[in-house]
Amino acid sequence: MGLLGVTLLYQGKKGLLMLNNLTIKLKLIILAILVSLGFAAIVVLETNDIKELNQLSHMKEVVKDLNIDMLNLRKHEKDFLARKDMKYLKSFKTTVAKIDVESKELKIMLIDFELDTKDADTYNKIIHEYSSVFSQLVKTQEKIGLNPKDGLYGSLRSTVHQVQEFAKKSDDKNLLSIVYDLRKQEKDFMLRSDKKYLSSFNSKLDALKADDKYQNMSSLLNKYREDFNKLVQFEEKKGLNSKLGLLGKMRKVIHKSETSLKNMTSIIGVAVTQKVSDIQMFAAVFAISIAVFIVFSLLYISNSISVSLRDFEKGLIQFFSFVNNEIKEVDRLDDKNSDEIGNMAKIINQNIATTKINIEKDRALIDDATVVANKIKVGYLKERITKESNSDELNDLKDVINEMLENLNNNIDNILIVLESYSKYNFLPVVDIKGVEGEVKELCKGINFLGDSTTVMLVQNKGIGLGLSKSAKILVRNVEQLNTNANSTAASLEETAAALEEITATVVSNNESIQQMSNYAQEVTKAVKNGEDLATQTSQSMDELNKQVTSINDSIGLIDQIAFQTNILSLNAAVEAATAGEAGKGFAVVAQEVRNLASRSAEAAKEIKSLVENATAQASEGKQIANNMLEGYSKLNENIQNTISIIADVSSASKEQQAGIEQINDAVTQVDSQTQEIATIASQTQEIAEQTNVIANDIVKDANNKEFKGKDEVKAREINKKSSKGNKVQEKSEETEKKKEKVPSPKKQ
């Protein structure tokens, strides 16, 4: 053991001696190799850790992709429900297949890092369950119909048209009114998805079937009921709102996936945190070890170098003191060593003698250079150094400085020429930077960059101007289309107002007829009293009574016709209101009230007609049986009083009907006012668009007045979003015109 220690001590001393005999360069190379090996080891280990971190980051990205894919599935679902297009089912299945691939990849990575895969399996199961429910929803929608012409929609439309045609051909106004009412219940269900309209539909249809008068259309009505009930059944299966049926089931399933994604994100986040902590700990320990080794190595090498440098420094300070005229004589440096410092000492000793001779000439050249530099400092760039020296280096330095001053003077002249061209709005010239380096080159590049930036700005200005001009023209065309649509809407409102005026006139006429009926009833009452007082004039009074009753019958017939026409008009108004959607709800309520009043008027007219016919029979019998005349007149008087009461009810209902029509008139007037405001705003917008076009032309004209690269190749910038919006406005206007052609104008009754 002692011998081994002695041997190691001897070898250590021998190694230190060999290290001392090495050159400084070789010592530093050895130290650099050792440091490089240490850092290489760190790089290898850290590279492996970074690779694992990248895999964990990729797992995070896969989880984000799964979340995005889930949102895409919901988007495809919403698109299908909104547009009823089977291409969204294909997109849905493609996204599910993508999720399967990503889930499989994520599960493999989780297994590699020994992480829990339960949430990944749960997420994949939920997505497939969601896909299954969505497929059922698509099949249900196919049964219902992807458009109004196929599926249950198409079958129902066909049956409805058959029932409506049958009602029209039968020339039965009551039947046609009931059919319109059934259609209203059907449309109310389509708009509001409320099963109460199905119950109302079935009850009204049962009442129609119970009437023996319509037994010949029983099979057609059964088919109508079957189609509508089947449609309601499938709509209920699909879901009358987002919380029921297949729609509700999908909502519950998809919400489960959020928990799985959150759990997976949490697991991966914990793994990343743990991995970062391990890397930081290892890097710190290894880096400290390398740093300690480097410090000790540097201390040893620097100590060996510092001893030689101190000796060299002492001699070098003496030499520089001589060079700086601080001392008159200089001793030779110690050059016995064979390292780099010894070699430098030998070279310095050789140059001490030469330096003494050349100092004077060097100082003369330096003084001349100082004078030239002072003149250049104040702006005289044409000054040059003329003194010579025995030193080739100083002579070369003089030549280089003179050449530098010449090049600097030429470069300044080139810059001034280009700047003068820029001041005249001509940005085509550039500063030649061939052979130029350093700050002067940066200055020239800056001048050229100024020209290029100005050129880019001018190209952009011209492109923006052309694009703005193009967009302004599109805006002008769209505003013109808006003006056309506003005027068309105003014309339609005028037609509606005219139809409402006709209805108002009819209601007023109805009120006048009711007042006339009341007058007739009062006259009949007087006639009855006169009959009781003048029994001998019974025959003449009966004749007069027959005339009055005939007039009442005529008036009742007129009221019955008016009530039927009003009912038909209110049904048409209800259908149009249902077509208008949310905007027509208020109009639909008013139309329903008008229809109710018309029905009450018709029922009252029937009762009046029945009472009048009874009065006629009693009057005829009174004429035949004179002995019972007083008793008959008493009963007739009672019936006439009932008639007067019913007429008063009809009069009140007619006034309410007139008030409802006036409300509709007010609503139409308000819509007409808003349409006029839209037309005014469209006109103002057109003026702004024309002013924008003028500004765009001014921008293009100003850019054309300047010279720059690419001026003639500039094209207008495409503004896709605005163009898209303009196209949508154009398409919407065309759709509005088509709808107006389909809506029938109100017919005069």
BADRENFI-161382 format. One line per 5 residues: number of its first residue (from 1); for each residue x, y, z of C-alpha. Coordinates in Angstrom, 2 decimals. Layout:
<recs>
NUM) X,Y,Z | ...
</recs>
This chain:
<recs>
1) 0.00,0.00,0.00 | 2.88,2.36,0.88 | 4.69,1.49,-2.36 | 1.55,2.21,-4.37 | 1.22,5.62,-2.69
6) 4.84,6.47,-3.49 | 4.36,5.36,-7.08 | 1.21,7.49,-7.50 | 2.98,10.49,-5.93 | 5.92,10.08,-8.31
11) 3.66,9.73,-11.34 | 1.68,12.80,-10.22 | 4.79,14.93,-9.93 | 6.01,13.68,-13.27 | 2.64,14.54,-14.83
16) 2.71,18.04,-13.34 | 6.21,18.59,-14.67 | 5.13,17.50,-18.15 | 2.10,19.80,-17.89 | 4.37,22.73,-16.95
21) 6.54,22.07,-20.03 | 3.51,22.26,-22.33 | 2.71,25.41,-24.24 | -0.15,27.65,-23.11 | -2.04,26.83,-26.29
26) -1.80,23.08,-25.65 | -2.88,23.54,-22.02 | -5.93,25.52,-23.12 | -6.73,22.93,-25.82 | -6.66,20.13,-23.24
31) -8.92,22.17,-20.94 | -11.29,22.93,-23.84 | -11.49,19.23,-24.76 | -12.36,18.27,-21.19 | -15.02,21.00,-20.95
36) -16.44,20.01,-24.34 | -16.72,16.39,-23.29 | -18.58,17.45,-20.13 | -20.99,19.63,-22.06 | -21.44,16.92,-24.69
41) -22.54,14.54,-21.95 | -25.01,17.18,-20.69 | -26.33,17.70,-24.24 | -26.88,13.96,-24.78 | -28.72,13.53,-21.50
46) -30.76,16.72,-21.93 | -31.63,15.74,-25.52 | -33.16,12.52,-24.27 | -35.12,14.42,-21.59 | -36.28,17.00,-24.15
51) -37.45,14.16,-26.39 | -39.60,12.83,-23.58 | -40.93,16.33,-22.87 | -41.79,16.70,-26.56 | -43.71,13.43,-26.39
56) -45.63,14.72,-23.36 | -46.30,18.01,-25.18 | -47.50,16.01,-28.18 | -49.88,14.17,-25.85 | -51.27,17.55,-24.76
61) -51.72,18.53,-28.41 | -53.54,15.24,-29.11 | -55.92,15.97,-26.20 | -56.53,19.45,-27.65 | -57.14,17.86,-31.08
66) -59.67,15.49,-29.47 | -61.45,18.50,-27.94 | -61.46,20.27,-31.33 | -62.75,17.09,-33.03 | -65.55,16.88,-30.44
71) -66.50,20.49,-31.25 | -66.42,19.61,-34.98 | -68.82,16.72,-34.32 | -71.22,19.13,-32.64 | -70.79,21.54,-35.56
76) -71.66,18.78,-38.09 | -74.68,17.90,-35.95 | -75.89,21.53,-35.91 | -75.26,21.88,-39.65 | -77.32,18.76,-40.39
81) -80.22,19.90,-38.17 | -80.16,23.34,-39.81 | -79.73,22.29,-43.48 | -80.95,18.65,-43.58 | -78.02,17.70,-45.88
86) -76.59,14.12,-45.77 | -73.08,15.39,-46.52 | -72.79,16.40,-42.86 | -73.34,12.74,-41.83 | -70.35,11.80,-43.98
91) -68.26,14.60,-42.39 | -69.43,13.39,-38.96 | -68.27,9.81,-39.64 | -64.93,11.06,-41.03 | -64.33,13.03,-37.82
96) -65.22,9.97,-35.70 | -62.65,7.91,-37.64 | -60.07,10.63,-37.01 | -60.89,10.53,-33.29 | -60.37,6.73,-33.28
101) -56.85,7.19,-34.73 | -55.97,9.97,-32.28 | -57.38,8.03,-29.30 | -55.33,4.96,-30.26 | -52.17,7.10,-30.59
106) -52.86,8.78,-27.22 | -53.44,5.43,-25.51 | -50.10,4.08,-26.80 | -48.25,7.15,-25.48 | -50.02,6.89,-22.11
111) -48.93,3.25,-21.85 | -45.32,4.22,-22.75 | -45.27,6.69,-19.86 | -47.11,4.22,-17.57 | -50.08,6.60,-17.19
116) -53.75,5.67,-16.60 | -55.66,4.94,-19.88 | -59.12,4.69,-18.30 | -60.21,8.21,-19.35 | -58.99,7.66,-22.93
121) -61.08,4.48,-23.20 | -64.08,6.26,-21.64 | -63.78,9.17,-24.10 | -63.62,6.85,-27.11 | -66.67,4.94,-25.83
126) -68.62,8.20,-25.36 | -67.79,9.37,-28.89 | -69.04,6.10,-30.39 | -72.21,6.31,-28.30 | -72.68,9.89,-29.56
131) -72.13,8.69,-33.14 | -74.75,5.96,-32.69 | -77.37,8.41,-31.37 | -76.60,10.86,-34.19 | -77.08,8.09,-36.78
136) -80.49,7.33,-35.25 | -81.31,11.04,-35.43 | -80.35,11.16,-39.13 | -82.52,8.11,-39.90 | -85.43,9.71,-38.02
141) -84.98,12.92,-40.00 | -84.92,10.92,-43.24 | -88.27,9.41,-42.23 | -89.63,12.88,-41.50 | -88.16,14.27,-44.73
146) -84.99,16.13,-45.66 | -87.07,18.64,-47.64 | -90.79,19.50,-47.98 | -91.21,17.09,-50.91 | -90.04,13.78,-49.45
151) -90.65,11.59,-46.39 | -93.56,12.31,-44.07 | -93.39,15.98,-45.06 | -94.09,15.12,-48.70 | -96.85,12.62,-47.85
156) -98.57,15.16,-45.56 | -98.37,17.90,-48.19 | -99.88,15.60,-50.80 | -102.77,14.60,-48.51 | -103.38,18.24,-47.49
161) -103.63,19.31,-51.11 | -106.10,16.49,-51.84 | -108.30,17.50,-48.87 | -108.16,21.17,-49.86 | -109.02,20.42,-53.50
166) -111.95,18.26,-52.36 | -113.25,21.10,-50.17 | -112.96,23.63,-53.02 | -114.74,21.36,-55.51 | -117.56,20.65,-53.06
171) -118.36,24.38,-53.01 | -119.02,24.07,-49.26 | -117.89,27.22,-47.48 | -118.16,25.67,-44.04 | -115.99,22.70,-45.09
176) -113.39,25.01,-46.65 | -113.29,27.03,-43.41 | -112.69,23.88,-41.32 | -109.94,22.70,-43.69 | -108.18,26.05,-43.36
181) -108.48,25.75,-39.59 | -106.89,22.26,-39.69 | -104.03,23.64,-41.74 | -103.54,26.40,-39.18 | -103.24,23.83,-36.37
186) -100.72,21.93,-38.47 | -98.58,25.04,-39.10 | -98.78,26.09,-35.45 | -97.27,22.73,-34.47 | -94.50,23.15,-37.09
191) -93.65,26.59,-35.72 | -93.92,25.96,-31.96 | -93.41,22.15,-31.61 | -96.24,21.96,-29.06 | -98.43,18.82,-28.87
196) -101.47,20.84,-27.82 | -101.91,21.68,-31.51 | -102.06,17.93,-32.28 | -104.93,17.53,-29.78 | -106.72,20.51,-31.29
201) -106.15,19.07,-34.77 | -107.56,15.63,-33.83 | -110.61,17.08,-32.03 | -111.51,19.30,-34.99 | -110.98,16.41,-37.41
206) -113.18,14.13,-35.25 | -115.93,16.76,-35.28 | -115.69,16.96,-39.08 | -115.86,13.16,-39.45 | -118.85,12.98,-37.12
211) -120.87,15.10,-39.54 | -122.80,12.74,-41.83 | -122.63,15.37,-44.52 | -118.92,14.63,-45.06 | -118.90,10.83,-44.94
216) -117.80,10.65,-48.59 | -114.37,12.09,-47.65 | -113.87,9.93,-44.56 | -110.98,7.92,-46.05 | -109.21,11.10,-47.15
221) -109.58,12.59,-43.66 | -108.28,9.35,-42.09 | -105.23,9.54,-44.35 | -104.74,13.22,-43.36 | -104.95,12.33,-39.65
226) -102.60,9.35,-40.06 | -99.94,11.37,-41.92 | -100.00,14.26,-39.45 | -100.00,12.03,-36.36 | -97.13,10.00,-37.78
231) -95.16,13.17,-38.47 | -95.77,14.35,-34.89 | -94.69,10.93,-33.56 | -91.34,11.07,-35.39 | -90.82,14.73,-34.44
236) -91.37,13.69,-30.81 | -88.85,10.87,-31.23 | -86.37,13.35,-32.68 | -87.07,15.79,-29.83 | -89.51,18.68,-29.61
241) -86.70,20.69,-27.95 | -83.01,20.23,-27.15 | -83.76,18.42,-23.86 | -86.12,15.73,-25.20 | -85.88,12.73,-27.53
246) -82.72,11.97,-29.45 | -81.59,15.60,-29.19 | -81.69,15.44,-25.40 | -79.89,12.09,-25.38 | -77.09,13.52,-27.53
251) -76.68,16.49,-25.19 | -76.31,14.18,-22.17 | -73.80,11.91,-23.93 | -71.54,14.68,-25.28 | -71.35,16.44,-21.90
256) -69.75,13.29,-20.42 | -66.75,13.70,-22.75 | -65.72,16.98,-21.13 | -64.89,15.22,-17.83 | -62.72,12.64,-19.60
261) -60.78,15.35,-21.46 | -60.22,17.32,-18.24 | -58.90,14.18,-16.45 | -56.51,13.34,-19.30 | -55.24,16.94,-19.38
266) -54.64,16.81,-15.62 | -52.76,13.47,-15.79 | -50.49,14.69,-18.61 | -49.91,18.02,-16.82 | -48.75,16.21,-13.67
271) -46.41,14.02,-15.75 | -44.91,17.07,-17.48 | -44.36,18.82,-14.12 | -42.64,15.75,-12.66 | -40.43,15.36,-15.73
276) -39.40,19.03,-15.68 | -38.54,18.72,-11.98 | -36.32,15.65,-12.65 | -34.56,17.40,-15.52 | -33.91,20.51,-13.44
281) -32.47,18.48,-10.56 | -30.17,16.41,-12.80 | -29.05,19.46,-14.79 | -28.22,21.34,-11.59 | -26.11,18.49,-10.08
286) -24.25,17.75,-13.32 | -23.65,21.42,-14.11 | -22.21,22.04,-10.61 | -19.85,19.08,-11.05 | -18.63,20.35,-14.42
291) -18.28,23.88,-13.03 | -16.16,22.69,-10.06 | -13.86,20.74,-12.40 | -13.47,23.71,-14.73 | -12.73,26.10,-11.86
296) -9.97,23.91,-10.44 | -8.45,23.36,-13.89 | -8.53,27.06,-14.67 | -6.94,27.94,-11.32 | -4.04,25.58,-11.93
301) -3.42,26.62,-15.56 | -3.84,30.31,-14.79 | -1.33,30.08,-11.94 | 1.28,28.47,-14.23 | 0.64,31.11,-16.89
306) 0.59,34.05,-14.47 | 4.19,33.40,-13.26 | 5.51,33.68,-16.84 | 3.27,36.62,-17.58 | 4.53,38.58,-14.55
311) 8.12,38.35,-15.80 | 7.06,39.18,-19.33 | 4.93,42.04,-18.04 | 7.87,43.59,-16.16 | 10.07,43.60,-19.28
316) 7.23,44.71,-21.50 | 6.41,47.68,-19.21 | 10.05,48.78,-19.42 | 9.96,48.51,-23.23 | 6.78,50.55,-23.50
321) 8.21,53.14,-21.13 | 11.07,53.47,-23.59 | 8.70,53.69,-26.52 | 6.75,56.39,-24.67 | 9.97,58.34,-23.95
326) 9.63,57.78,-20.22 | 13.11,56.26,-20.02 | 16.20,56.59,-22.22 | 17.41,52.97,-22.14 | 15.69,49.60,-22.11
331) 16.95,46.18,-20.94 | 16.41,43.05,-22.98 | 13.57,40.78,-21.95 | 14.13,37.31,-20.48 | 13.76,35.00,-23.51
336) 15.26,31.74,-22.16 | 11.86,29.95,-22.01 | 10.57,28.04,-25.07 | 6.87,28.78,-24.59 | 4.84,31.49,-26.27
341) 5.90,34.17,-23.78 | 9.61,33.37,-24.34 | 9.13,33.60,-28.14 | 7.41,36.95,-27.77 | 10.32,38.22,-25.62
346) 12.82,37.30,-28.35 | 10.78,39.10,-30.99 | 10.51,42.21,-28.80 | 14.28,42.24,-28.21 | 14.89,42.15,-31.98
351) 12.59,45.11,-32.53 | 13.93,47.32,-29.72 | 16.83,48.51,-31.87 | 14.68,49.14,-34.93 | 12.12,50.95,-32.85
356) 14.66,53.51,-31.65 | 15.39,54.55,-35.28 | 11.81,54.72,-36.50 | 10.24,56.53,-33.53 | 11.07,60.00,-34.82
361) 9.68,59.42,-38.33 | 6.62,57.71,-36.90 | 5.92,60.67,-34.67 | 6.14,63.05,-37.65 | 3.61,60.96,-39.60
366) 1.33,60.76,-36.55 | 1.44,64.55,-36.16 | 0.44,64.96,-39.83 | -2.36,62.40,-39.40 | -3.58,64.31,-36.33
371) -3.82,67.55,-38.33 | -5.74,65.82,-41.15 | -8.08,64.10,-38.67 | -8.90,67.41,-36.98 | -9.84,68.95,-40.34
376) -11.97,65.92,-41.29 | -13.70,66.15,-37.90 | -15.09,69.58,-38.86 | -16.20,68.38,-42.35 | -13.24,68.78,-44.77
381) -13.27,65.33,-46.39 | -10.80,66.25,-49.19 | -7.76,66.54,-46.82 | -5.05,63.77,-47.07 | -1.93,62.56,-45.08
386) 1.36,63.42,-46.90 | 4.21,62.51,-44.46 | 6.32,59.32,-44.92 | 7.76,56.82,-42.39 | 10.34,54.05,-42.41
391) 7.65,51.76,-41.04 | 5.78,49.89,-43.77 | 2.85,49.46,-41.41 | 2.49,53.19,-40.84 | 2.89,53.87,-44.56
396) 0.23,51.25,-45.29 | -1.93,52.80,-42.58 | -1.45,56.22,-44.22 | -2.44,54.81,-47.64 | -5.43,53.00,-46.18
401) -6.60,56.15,-44.38 | -6.21,58.23,-47.55 | -8.07,55.59,-49.59 | -10.75,55.41,-46.91 | -11.21,59.18,-47.04
406) -11.49,59.03,-50.85 | -14.10,56.24,-50.73 | -15.98,57.99,-47.94 | -16.08,61.21,-50.00 | -17.40,59.28,-53.06
411) -20.04,57.45,-51.00 | -21.28,60.73,-49.47 | -21.60,62.19,-53.00 | -23.65,59.13,-54.16 | -25.94,59.41,-51.13
416) -26.54,63.13,-51.79 | -27.47,62.39,-55.45 | -30.02,59.70,-54.42 | -31.53,61.89,-51.68 | -31.92,64.74,-54.18
421) -33.82,62.32,-56.49 | -36.07,61.25,-53.58 | -36.86,64.88,-52.82 | -38.28,65.11,-56.37 | -40.62,62.05,-55.75
426) -38.45,59.78,-57.94 | -37.75,56.65,-55.90 | -36.17,54.57,-58.72 | -32.43,55.38,-58.09 | -30.51,53.42,-55.42
431) -27.15,53.90,-53.68 | -24.47,51.55,-55.02 | -23.05,49.57,-52.06 | -20.49,47.59,-54.06 | -17.19,47.58,-52.17
436) -18.69,49.40,-49.18 | -18.59,47.87,-45.70 | -19.32,48.76,-42.06 | -21.38,51.71,-40.89 | -21.15,53.43,-44.30
441) -22.66,50.35,-45.87 | -25.40,50.38,-43.21 | -26.02,54.06,-44.02 | -26.31,53.25,-47.75 | -28.60,50.30,-46.94
446) -30.67,52.61,-44.77 | -31.07,55.09,-47.69 | -31.99,52.22,-50.05 | -34.36,50.78,-47.42 | -35.99,54.21,-47.17
451) -36.57,54.14,-50.94 | -37.83,50.51,-50.84 | -40.12,51.26,-47.87 | -41.50,54.31,-49.64 | -42.02,52.21,-52.80
456) -43.83,49.48,-50.80 | -45.98,52.14,-49.14 | -46.85,53.67,-52.52 | -47.64,50.21,-53.99 | -49.84,49.45,-50.97
461) -51.55,52.85,-51.24 | -52.29,52.30,-54.90 | -53.46,48.72,-54.28 | -55.66,49.89,-51.40 | -57.02,52.70,-53.58
466) -57.85,50.28,-56.41 | -59.40,47.81,-53.97 | -61.35,50.58,-52.24 | -62.62,51.80,-55.63 | -63.72,48.28,-56.55
471) -65.44,47.77,-53.18 | -67.13,51.18,-53.46 | -68.60,50.20,-56.84 | -69.89,46.93,-55.35 | -71.38,48.92,-52.45
476) -73.13,51.28,-54.91 | -74.67,48.29,-56.73 | -75.81,46.70,-53.46 | -77.34,49.98,-52.25 | -79.19,50.32,-55.56
481) -80.55,46.80,-55.03 | -81.53,47.80,-51.47 | -83.42,50.82,-52.87 | -85.22,48.54,-55.33 | -86.19,46.10,-52.56
486) -87.40,48.94,-50.32 | -89.59,50.34,-53.11 | -90.95,46.84,-53.84 | -91.76,46.37,-50.15 | -93.51,49.73,-50.08
491) -95.65,48.70,-53.08 | -96.60,45.44,-51.34 | -97.58,47.37,-48.23 | -99.78,49.66,-50.34 | -101.58,46.59,-51.73
496) -102.03,45.25,-48.18 | -103.38,48.61,-47.03 | -105.85,48.61,-49.94 | -107.08,45.13,-48.99 | -107.50,46.22,-45.37
501) -109.48,49.27,-46.50 | -111.86,46.91,-48.35 | -112.26,44.79,-45.19 | -112.90,47.96,-43.16 | -115.54,49.08,-45.64
506) -117.18,45.65,-45.38 | -117.23,45.85,-41.58 | -118.73,49.36,-41.70 | -121.39,48.11,-44.11 | -122.04,45.25,-41.68
511) -122.59,47.77,-38.85 | -125.01,49.76,-40.98 | -126.99,46.59,-41.84 | -127.16,45.68,-38.14 | -128.46,49.17,-37.33
516) -131.05,48.81,-40.05 | -132.10,45.43,-38.58 | -132.50,47.10,-35.18 | -134.74,49.76,-36.72 | -136.82,47.08,-38.41
521) -137.20,45.23,-35.11 | -138.44,48.42,-33.41 | -141.00,48.95,-36.15 | -142.18,45.34,-35.76 | -142.62,45.96,-32.01
526) -144.77,49.01,-32.72 | -146.78,46.99,-35.20 | -147.47,44.32,-32.57 | -148.72,46.94,-30.09 | -150.94,48.47,-32.75
531) -152.22,44.95,-33.55 | -153.26,44.46,-29.95 | -155.10,47.82,-29.97 | -156.56,47.45,-33.45 | -157.63,43.82,-33.84
536) -159.82,44.74,-36.78 | -156.69,45.73,-38.85 | -154.87,42.44,-38.23 | -154.67,41.46,-41.91 | -153.07,44.76,-42.94
541) -150.61,44.61,-40.01 | -149.68,41.02,-40.94 | -148.92,42.13,-44.49 | -146.74,44.94,-43.19 | -145.02,42.48,-40.83
546) -144.31,40.07,-43.71 | -142.63,42.91,-45.63 | -140.44,43.78,-42.63 | -139.51,40.12,-42.07 | -138.54,39.80,-45.73
551) -136.18,42.79,-45.32 | -134.69,41.22,-42.19 | -134.09,37.95,-44.07 | -132.26,39.88,-46.78 | -130.11,41.63,-44.17
556) -129.40,38.31,-42.42 | -128.27,36.81,-45.72 | -125.93,39.78,-46.24 | -124.53,39.34,-42.69 | -123.98,35.64,-43.28
561) -122.02,36.37,-46.49 | -119.96,39.04,-44.75 | -119.14,36.70,-41.83 | -118.04,33.94,-44.21 | -115.82,36.29,-46.27
566) -114.29,37.71,-43.08 | -113.56,34.18,-41.85 | -111.80,33.29,-45.14 | -109.75,36.51,-45.02 | -108.69,35.84,-41.39
571) -107.59,32.30,-42.31 | -105.48,33.66,-45.18 | -103.98,36.21,-42.79 | -103.17,33.44,-40.25 | -101.42,31.35,-42.93
576) -99.35,34.35,-44.03 | -98.51,35.19,-40.40 | -97.32,31.61,-39.81 | -95.16,31.86,-42.95 | -93.60,35.10,-41.64
581) -92.41,33.32,-38.47 | -91.63,35.37,-35.35 | -92.28,38.66,-37.15 | -95.91,37.63,-37.83 | -96.94,36.43,-34.34
586) -98.71,39.68,-33.43 | -100.49,39.76,-36.76 | -101.60,36.13,-36.25 | -103.22,36.97,-32.88 | -105.24,39.83,-34.41
591) -106.28,37.60,-37.34 | -107.49,34.92,-34.89 | -109.62,37.47,-33.01 | -111.16,38.68,-36.28 | -111.99,35.09,-37.16
596) -113.62,34.53,-33.76 | -115.76,37.64,-34.21 | -116.77,36.49,-37.71 | -117.80,33.10,-36.30 | -119.90,34.77,-33.62
601) -121.53,36.99,-36.26 | -122.43,33.94,-38.36 | -123.91,32.11,-35.35 | -125.94,35.18,-34.34 | -127.18,35.56,-37.93
606) -128.36,31.93,-37.90 | -130.23,32.48,-34.65 | -131.84,35.67,-36.00 | -132.86,33.86,-39.17 | -134.44,31.08,-37.11
611) -136.36,33.58,-34.96 | -137.56,35.56,-37.98 | -138.77,32.40,-39.73 | -140.67,31.48,-36.55 | -142.20,34.98,-36.44
616) -143.30,34.66,-40.08 | -145.04,31.36,-39.38 | -146.81,32.81,-36.37 | -147.88,35.87,-38.35 | -149.38,33.66,-41.07
621) -151.16,31.57,-38.50 | -152.49,34.76,-36.85 | -153.94,35.87,-40.13 | -155.81,32.52,-40.46 | -156.90,32.31,-36.88
626) -158.30,35.69,-35.86 | -159.65,34.43,-32.56 | -156.06,33.63,-31.35 | -154.63,36.90,-32.71 | -154.00,38.63,-29.36
631) -152.20,35.59,-27.93 | -150.08,35.21,-31.11 | -149.12,38.91,-31.03 | -148.01,38.57,-27.41 | -145.68,35.67,-28.28
636) -144.47,37.54,-31.38 | -143.61,40.57,-29.24 | -141.52,38.36,-26.94 | -139.61,36.87,-29.89 | -138.96,40.31,-31.36
641) -137.47,41.46,-28.06 | -135.11,38.48,-28.17 | -134.26,39.43,-31.74 | -133.43,42.98,-30.64 | -131.13,41.61,-27.90
646) -129.30,39.34,-30.38 | -128.97,42.25,-32.84 | -127.36,44.28,-30.05 | -124.85,41.44,-29.47 | -124.07,41.26,-33.18
651) -123.61,45.04,-33.25 | -121.13,44.86,-30.35 | -119.19,42.03,-32.03 | -119.09,43.96,-35.30 | -117.66,47.02,-33.52
656) -114.95,44.87,-31.93 | -114.25,43.48,-35.39 | -113.86,47.00,-36.75 | -111.45,47.87,-33.89 | -109.30,44.80,-34.76
661) -109.12,45.86,-38.41 | -108.08,49.36,-37.33 | -105.22,47.82,-35.27 | -104.08,45.94,-38.38 | -104.21,49.22,-40.33
666) -102.02,50.88,-37.68 | -99.47,48.01,-37.86 | -99.32,48.24,-41.67 | -98.84,52.02,-41.41 | -95.94,51.54,-38.96
671) -94.27,48.97,-41.26 | -94.72,51.35,-44.21 | -93.03,54.14,-42.18 | -90.09,51.87,-41.36 | -89.78,50.90,-45.04
676) -89.59,54.60,-45.96 | -86.82,55.07,-43.36 | -84.90,52.14,-44.88 | -85.21,53.72,-48.32 | -83.87,57.04,-46.93
681) -80.90,55.31,-45.22 | -80.15,53.38,-48.43 | -80.06,56.68,-50.35 | -77.64,58.19,-47.82 | -75.47,55.05,-47.98
686) -75.32,55.36,-51.77 | -74.02,58.94,-51.43 | -71.33,57.75,-48.98 | -70.33,54.91,-51.36 | -69.97,57.40,-54.24
691) -67.83,59.70,-52.04 | -65.67,56.66,-51.10 | -65.18,55.91,-54.79 | -64.00,59.50,-55.38 | -61.50,59.22,-52.48
696) -60.19,55.89,-53.85 | -59.64,57.46,-57.28 | -57.75,60.36,-55.64 | -55.46,57.86,-53.83 | -54.69,56.04,-57.11
701) -54.08,59.35,-58.92 | -51.67,60.56,-56.20 | -49.72,57.26,-56.37 | -49.48,57.48,-60.20 | -47.89,60.95,-59.91
706) -44.82,59.37,-58.23 | -42.10,57.17,-59.79 | -41.46,53.81,-58.12 | -40.89,50.14,-58.98 | -43.95,48.06,-59.89
711) -46.21,51.07,-60.32 | -47.85,49.71,-63.49 | -48.20,46.13,-62.10 | -50.20,47.08,-59.00 | -53.59,45.36,-58.82
716) -56.58,46.00,-56.63 | -56.59,44.15,-53.30 | -59.26,41.47,-53.12 | -61.60,41.89,-50.12 | -63.20,38.43,-49.96
721) -65.31,39.04,-46.82 | -66.89,42.14,-48.22 | -67.48,40.48,-51.55 | -69.08,37.55,-49.78 | -71.36,39.86,-47.85
726) -72.27,41.66,-51.06 | -73.16,38.36,-52.70 | -75.29,37.42,-49.66 | -77.15,40.73,-49.93 | -77.74,40.09,-53.64
731) -78.96,36.52,-52.97 | -81.20,37.68,-50.13 | -82.75,40.32,-52.39 | -83.49,37.69,-55.07 | -85.07,35.40,-52.47
736) -87.27,38.28,-51.26 | -88.47,38.92,-54.83 | -89.34,35.22,-55.28 | -91.31,35.17,-51.99 | -93.29,38.20,-53.10
741) -94.22,36.47,-56.36 | -95.49,33.45,-54.41 | -97.64,35.45,-51.95 | -101.15,35.92,-53.48 | -102.58,39.43,-53.43
746) -105.82,39.86,-51.39 | -108.95,39.30,-53.48 | -111.96,41.52,-53.34 | -114.95,39.81,-51.77
</recs>
